[in-house]
Amino acid sequence: MILNKLKNFLEKIDHYRDELLFVFIKPYWPRKIVPNHITYLRVVIGVALFILLFFFGIENKTLIVSLFCIGVLTDLFDGSVARCLDKVTAFGAMLDPLADRILILPIAIYSLYESQKWLLLILLLTEALNALALIFYKSRESEIKANIFGKTKMVLLSLVFFGILEAWPDMPSMFFIDVIWFSLIFSFLSIFLKVLELKDKGHIKNKVLTKRLNKNQYENI
């Protein structure tokens, strides 16, 4: 299946990234800084970007780009630190994608609202759907596993919005816009993978088929 091949390919790349970071993390990472602390920092940076851009109207390019880059680096490290130090938690797995959205959305709204309203709307809707899918998944499964398609989407959006911020205050180029459209594919694949996992574990059933089976069982009694 093409989807499985793509998933396996992306997971291999993610594994190699982990192995590379583990070389630094194992000997040098300060043990007092746990993975969730890094994720909290991303939340704080996302909220700070929102306040700076929309409440104070600060357009200091160096400040905004620097904050965004620090936020992206926290996303690069928190999962790897958790896996390397065996500090993976259910709360951290829930917090990580939420922190990603808090970081990305202020930049998305600020940079796309004037010139790409429809793209922004679809991006916001897919993020909302992903969040709802995550909540539904959590309600059926006690443990949340990292979703490689969600990770890939975050990498693409991080690179794109860094490029947009570098060109800011100029309008984003069509190349960046096209990449954002492309990233939406991974958003939908992320939702589809969650649904597929729940279906395979029997948490989602075909109601029509179930009703038919129950009817047949009743008639055979």
Buried (B, 14 or more C-beta within 10 A) or exposed (E): EEEEEBBEEBEEEBEEBBEEBBEEBEEEBEEEEBBBEBBBBBBBBBEBBBEBBEEEEEEEEEEBBEBBEEBBBBBBBBBBBBBBBEBBEEEBBBBBBBBBBBBBBBBBBBBBEEEBEEBBEBBBEBBEBBEEBBEBBBEEBEEBEBBBBBBBBBBBBBBBBBBBBEEBEEBBEEEBBEBBEEBBBBBBBBBEBBBEBBEEEEBBEEEEEEEEEEEEEEEEE
